[in-house]
Amino acid sequence: MDLQPNLNLAKFDELQGILVNELLKTIQVKLREAGLEEDKSNELTGALAFSITCLFDGIAAVESNGTEVHPFLAFQVDDELVHCGENSNMHELIYDALGKLNRG
């Protein structure tokens, strides 16, 4: 497959939002399955998702044995790689998306 780059900010933002929502749902389900009460699981869901997305967004330093890692998020849509040309900003979406998720 020959993937072509596509700098499409609107599509990237849409796909990034979908990923954030799925990340939040997954974390929340696992915390509730572990027996955490709703308030505590909501708090931890936000904190964990924020920390994880900071790693992907390049906000938090990632290094191992002297090798720095600089993530660059892109999404495959058919035969295209949709990206924004810079670091993602998923961490900025977490708490708004979590509020919407909890309101149902």
C-alpha positions in Angstrom: 0.0 0.0 0.0 1.3 3.4 -1.0 0.1 5.8 1.7 0.0 9.5 0.6 0.4 12.3 3.2 -2.6 14.6 3.6 -2.3 17.8 5.6 -6.0 18.2 6.6 -6.5 20.0 9.8 -10.3 19.7 10.0 -10.2 15.9 9.4 -7.2 15.5 11.8 -9.2 17.3 14.5 -12.2 15.1 13.9 -10.1 11.9 14.0 -8.2 13.1 17.1 -11.5 13.7 18.9 -12.7 10.2 18.0 -9.5 8.7 19.5 -9.8 10.8 22.6 -13.4 9.6 23.2 -12.4 6.0 22.7 -9.5 6.3 25.1 -11.7 7.9 27.7 -14.4 5.2 27.4 -11.8 2.4 27.6 -10.2 3.7 30.7 -13.5 4.5 32.4 -14.9 1.0 31.7 -11.7 -0.7 33.1 -11.7 1.4 36.2 -15.4 0.7 36.9 -14.8 -3.0 36.2 -12.2 -2.8 38.9 -14.8 -1.6 41.3 -14.1 2.1 41.6 -17.1 4.3 42.4 -18.3 6.7 39.7 -16.7 9.9 41.1 -13.3 8.3 41.6 -13.3 6.5 38.3 -14.2 9.8 36.5 -11.4 11.6 38.3 -8.8 8.9 37.5 -10.1 8.5 33.9 -9.3 12.2 33.3 -5.9 12.1 35.0 -4.8 8.9 33.2 -6.1 10.0 29.8 -4.4 13.4 30.2 -1.0 11.8 31.1 -1.2 9.3 28.2 -2.2 11.9 25.7 0.7 14.2 26.9 3.0 11.4 25.9 1.5 11.1 22.4 1.4 14.9 22.0 5.0 15.3 22.8 4.3 17.4 25.9 5.8 14.9 28.3 9.4 13.8 27.7 9.9 10.2 26.5 13.4 8.8 26.8 14.9 5.4 27.3 18.6 4.6 27.6 19.6 8.0 26.1 17.2 7.7 23.2 14.6 10.4 23.0 11.2 9.6 21.4 9.2 12.3 19.6 5.7 10.9 18.7 4.0 12.2 15.5 0.3 11.3 15.3 -1.2 10.5 12.0 -4.4 8.6 11.0 -4.8 6.2 8.2 -7.9 6.9 6.1 -8.1 4.6 3.1 -4.8 5.2 1.4 -4.0 8.5 3.1 -2.1 9.5 6.2 -4.0 12.4 7.7 -1.9 14.6 9.9 -1.7 18.2 11.1 1.9 18.9 10.3 3.0 19.3 13.9 2.4 17.7 17.3 -1.2 16.6 18.2 -3.1 18.3 20.9 -5.2 15.5 22.4 -4.4 16.5 26.0 -6.3 19.7 25.4 -9.5 17.8 24.6 -9.6 15.4 27.6 -11.6 17.3 30.2 -14.2 18.7 27.8 -14.7 15.2 26.2 -14.8 13.6 29.6 -17.6 16.0 30.7 -19.6 15.2 27.6 -19.1 11.5 28.1 -20.3 11.7 31.7 -23.3 13.7 30.8 -24.2 10.9 28.5 
